[in-house]
Amino acid sequence: MKHRTIIEPFRIKSVEPIGLSTEAERVEQLKAAHYNPFLLRSRDVIIDLMTDSGTSAMSAHQWAGVMEGDEAYAGSRSWERMEHAVRDLTGMPHVLPTHQGRAGERILYGHLGGKGKVFISNTHFDTTRANIEFTGATAIDIPIPEGQDTALEHPFKGNMDVQELERLLNEHKGHVGAVILTVTNNSGGGQPVSLANAEEVSATCKRHGVPMMLDCCRVAENSWFVKNREQGMGDMTYRSIAQRMFALADGAVMSAKKDAFANIGGFIAFRDAELAKACTQLLIITEGFSTYGGLSGRDMEAIAIGLEEVFDPHYLDYRIRSTTFLGEQLNKIGVPLMMPIGGHAVYVDAKKLYPHIPPAHYPGQALVCELFRLGGIRSVEIGSVMFGTYAEDGSLKPSRMELVRLAIPRRVYTQSHIEYVAETFEGIMAERDRVKGMRITEEPHFLRHFTAHFEWLH
Ligand SMILES: *Cc1c(COP(=O)(O)O)cnc(C)c1O
């Protein structure tokens, strides 16, 4: 018999209690957190969909690896394992460990960046953009136009606009630090990038003599989409698809907190020995020696094992299916979503959900607060709070989209948790007309969404 139900391909060996709360309690908790979910206490959250980063449940095999961690300062066995796992996957000879993705970004783009430099991506992730801009360089996003229409169905909405890439490489000749392909395209809606697109981007970069970097945090999830959606890929393994993508790039940066199932960690991988040497210096000054880079041996063990486990076809089938399940439940009750559903998250189109709230009044932030009030669900705004900038006259230049991301931690929540989330959205839909916009009362200069304070408009 062939089953319709795709079950979690694991049993639960260890559990962590969830504290339940009343709506009245959550109203107070929200107020105390200045309506910013980053300022909430985790113990007050019922279902935490803020991020899939560092929140994975590790396997018994990974925990066993943790016990085997070799904590030697230099040349630890755990580093040998991690280096081997990364080399084998990426095919790149030079690997540096980092304590998370952004440490790798700071080192790599700190070296390649600087005033007058330009970086081009399908969409820069927020920390990627911040690290590039922090060096004085400019970060330009060129997703394909289809990627910006949230309702449009397209198999690879994460793709880069190759024609625009060609134009920008001519316009900024001699000033391009790197072209960065983010797989899957996190800020662009968790949407996949096709192998064909990666090949075109790579060929264009080669013609212009510009390095192509892969931001490969979710390269395994991306491989699922390539195998199942791209012509002629059905017979390849998920791992070999990822390897083909790496073969196109000159370097890669990964946050191991995503597809490596680790709670912390990351790496940079390079083909070029000179670039690796320069980055090694920066790593040693700011992160740690080149055989641990800010990680403990046990973390490196967990990463090495996670990088193998993630390519298990049963896991990837379950992973993508369970994310789609949430999307289908929300679709049924009319919640406007970014379509098709991406790999690690469901993105709600807050602009369409609250058409009466203009971008300058942050409809996404309003939805984030409503989700917590009604269900104790923590989510994150990916819109004008995260990406908005101010014009000279002080008015808001809004982000292209006003999304709210419901990111699904790997191997953590069961189907009934997800059904509870869908039920909370029934409440959101019932009260949508009553919701007002928000205003920022306090904000820092960089990455303001992490620490800004908000209040409701009346
Ligand atoms: C998470 C993430 C990063 C940054 O990694 P951290 O481990 O959070 O520092 C960079 N790029 C993408 C696409 C990501 O998802």
The ligand as an SDF file (V2000), in Angstrom:
LIG
                    3D

 15 15  0  0  0  0  0  0  0  0999 V2000
   21.0720   32.4940    8.5210 C   0  0  0  0  0  0  0  0  0  0  0  0
   21.6100   32.9870    7.2730 C   0  0  0  0  0  0  0  0  0  0  0  0
   22.8130   33.6950    7.2360 C   0  0  0  0  0  0  0  0  0  0  0  0
   23.5730   34.1050    8.4690 C   0  0  0  0  0  0  0  0  0  0  0  0
   23.9300   33.0460    9.2950 O   0  0  0  0  0  0  0  0  0  0  0  0
   23.9900   33.1660   10.8910 P   0  0  0  0  0  0  0  0  0  0  0  0
   24.4180   31.8080   11.3160 O   0  0  0  0  0  0  0  0  0  0  0  0
   22.6340   33.5400   11.3720 O   0  0  0  0  0  0  0  0  0  0  0  0
   24.9930   34.2010   11.2480 O   0  0  0  0  0  0  0  0  0  0  0  0
   23.2810   34.0770    5.9910 C   0  0  0  0  0  0  0  0  0  0  0  0
   22.6080   33.8090    4.8700 N   0  0  0  0  0  0  0  0  0  0  0  0
   21.4290   33.1420    4.8700 C   0  0  0  0  0  0  0  0  0  0  0  0
   20.7220   32.8500    3.5940 C   0  0  0  0  0  0  0  0  0  0  0  0
   20.8920   32.7110    6.0630 C   0  0  0  0  0  0  0  0  0  0  0  0
   19.7310   32.0650    6.0640 O   0  0  0  0  0  0  0  0  0  0  0  0
  1  2  1  0
  2  3  1  0
  2 14  2  0
  3  4  1  0
  3 10  2  0
  4  5  1  0
  5  6  1  0
  6  7  2  0
  6  8  1  0
  6  9  1  0
 10 11  1  0
 11 12  2  0
 12 13  1  0
 12 14  1  0
 14 15  1  0
M  END
$$$$
